[in-house]
Amino acid sequence: MVFYILLAVCLYFERGMDIMNTTVFALHYGHGFLSRGVLGTFLQIWNSLTDVDLLSYHTVYQISEAATAVYFVFLLLFVYVILKKAGESNEFPAKWICLILMFISVPMFLSKDNFGRLDVYLMILSLFCLILLTAEKAEWLIVPAVVFAAVIHEGFVFMNLNIILVILFYKFMVKTDRKDKIKYGSLFLLSFLLPSLLFLYFEFFSHTFGAEVYRETEALARTLSMDGGFHEQVLRHEILGEDIRGLEVEHHRWNREDLPIFLVLFSPFIWYAVRFFRSYASKNKTAEEKWSAFAVLAGPLTLLPEFILKVDYGRYIFGICFYYLAITLFLLAKKDKAMTETVASYYQEAWGHQLAAALALMYLFLFLPFRSYRICDVITSIVAMIFKN
């Protein structure tokens, strides 16, 4: 897996940052508590403590490199904890699922679209929570972690929080000790309510800044970018509170072009996943098990508002893939009976058709890396041929 990380950096790293990802560093708390202001505030504090001018593209790029490296470390730590907890009977299927998780996760933040994106920080915090939940160590730290993630980007509530809430709900349902019920019930409520309240504040009450603050932030954003540009939609929404859907008409057109083609080409994996999780759900018999299985299957529905209202379909597809792979690994690590039996059955099926399984893994790489507005490069190429754009 370490070798794959090094290879992926050589193959996929585009050594550049989109203006979306540099512009967010211009947002800071100097004018008040606003969404996405954590990184900019950190940069301002760091700049004030040194004689060197750190308000530059070079600094933002280096911070993003460091964040990406930390993300890789947390991916490996998560895999380590999963394999440690899975046990001998689940070791080989768990290793293969971990490999697939790494295949899709490592390249995600190496493209120019997503390098340095706030999502990488949200993924670090999500993996931190998953490690605590799997190891069952210091789980109270999940609450400040999800709050901090929602402060970094309010979209965490829809993008990443689902898997943490589902696991907390699962633990609440399967635990029999009263203290454990209270513990996980409390963690679930706090992890749901606090980020949700922050989302409501950032979305409806934090946009109280005027044109002067906008001009100042725009100037800083231009300084932090490589070519003097800035992301207008981000600043209009976060500083002025404007509805930017009118500025994303072209992106919605891209989504309408990309998604049907992606669903057709990705359908073998979708079909296999539907079979797999239907088999898993059928093995849950008691009421508690059925509710837990329903939560596991329905977790990614939190992304539905993003698909309807927003435009970053590449990020959302990655979020769904990561969710189902990570939740499967967690249930394996917890030796969930239904998941263990399902994985064993499908692992034997795959092992009996090794050539088909190998071809499927090779086929998966056609879709990597997932990007941002456009889902992935192969889809973009097909769209360009079909629609002549």
Order of alpha helices (4+ residues) and beta strands (2+ residues): alpha-alpha-alpha-alpha-alpha-alpha-alpha-alpha-alpha-alpha-alpha-alpha-alpha-alpha-alpha-alpha-alpha-alpha-alpha-alpha
